[in-house]
Amino acid sequence: MDYKKTNAPVTTVTRDMIAMADQTGNVYETVCIIGKRANQIAADLKKELEKKLQEFASTTTETLEEVSENREQIEVSKFYEKLPKPTLIATQEYLEHRLYFSNPLKEKDHLND
């Protein structure tokens, strides 16, 4: 998924947790779902950032070229810092019904009924 094109807010927004829990029927389950998705997003962003920063890694001594590369590295880092936090992205995905989730315990209870 392209997290750079998300319409998640960059700053914290107050949410009505009771209304958010309508999909699951449980506030704690909702928070757990959003938290797990946020962890996935954070891991993906970290991998992506590390991959881009690897391009700037060099084993040679510092030269004028390396100083300009450091500026590029700083720009890449600043770009990722300006992205919405993973929790905000996950919350937006949840609100837009773009997350698939299931609770095996609930499914098991329904099968036993």
C-alpha positions in Angstrom: 0.0 0.0 0.0 1.2 3.5 -0.7 1.1 5.3 2.6 2.3 8.5 0.9 -1.1 9.0 -0.7 -3.3 8.4 2.4 -5.9 10.9 3.4 -5.2 10.4 7.1 -4.7 13.5 9.1 -1.2 14.5 10.1 -2.2 15.7 13.5 -4.1 13.9 16.2 -7.9 14.0 15.9 -10.4 13.4 18.7 -12.6 10.4 17.8 -15.9 9.0 19.2 -14.7 5.5 20.3 -18.3 4.3 20.8 -19.1 5.1 17.2 -15.9 3.6 16.0 -16.7 0.3 17.8 -19.9 -0.2 15.8 -18.0 -2.5 13.4 -16.8 -4.8 16.1 -19.2 -4.2 18.9 -16.3 -3.9 21.3 -14.1 -0.8 22.0 -11.2 -2.9 23.1 -11.3 -5.1 20.0 -11.4 -2.0 17.8 -8.3 -0.6 19.6 -6.6 -4.0 19.2 -7.3 -4.1 15.4 -6.1 -0.6 14.9 -3.0 -1.2 17.0 -2.1 -4.4 15.1 -2.5 -2.6 11.7 -0.5 0.3 13.0 2.4 -2.0 13.9 2.2 -3.5 10.4 2.4 -0.1 8.8 5.2 1.0 11.0 7.2 -2.1 10.1 6.6 -1.4 6.4 7.6 2.2 6.6 10.7 1.3 8.6 11.8 -1.2 5.9 11.1 1.2 3.1 13.1 4.0 4.8 16.0 1.7 5.6 16.1 0.6 2.0 16.2 4.2 0.8 18.9 5.1 3.3 21.0 2.1 2.2 21.5 3.9 -1.1 23.3 6.6 0.8 25.6 4.3 2.8 29.2 4.3 1.6 32.4 3.0 3.0 34.7 5.6 1.6 36.0 8.6 3.5 34.1 11.9 3.6 34.3 13.9 0.5 32.4 16.8 -1.0 30.1 14.3 -2.8 29.2 12.7 0.5 28.2 16.1 2.0 25.7 16.5 -0.9 24.5 12.9 -0.4 23.9 13.7 3.2 21.6 16.6 2.2 19.6 14.1 0.0 19.5 11.7 3.0 18.2 14.5 5.2 15.5 15.3 2.6 14.4 11.6 2.5 14.3 11.5 6.3 12.3 14.7 6.5 9.8 13.4 4.0 9.2 10.3 6.1 8.9 12.4 9.3 6.2 14.5 7.7 4.0 11.4 6.9 1.1 10.7 9.2 1.9 8.4 12.1 1.1 4.7 11.6 -1.7 4.9 14.2 -3.4 7.7 12.3 -3.1 5.8 9.0 -4.5 2.6 10.5 -7.4 4.5 12.1 -8.3 6.1 8.8 -8.2 2.7 7.1 -10.5 1.3 9.8 -12.9 4.2 9.4 -13.0 3.8 5.7 -13.7 0.0 6.0 -10.5 -0.9 4.2 -9.3 -3.3 6.9 -10.2 -7.0 6.9 -10.3 -8.5 10.4 -11.8 -11.5 12.0 -12.0 -12.9 15.5 -11.5 -16.7 15.5 -13.1 -17.0 18.9 -16.3 -15.3 17.7 -16.4 -17.4 14.5 -15.9 -20.6 16.6 -18.9 -19.6 18.9 -21.1 -19.0 15.8 -20.2 -22.5 14.5 -21.1 -24.1 17.8 -24.6 -22.4 17.9 
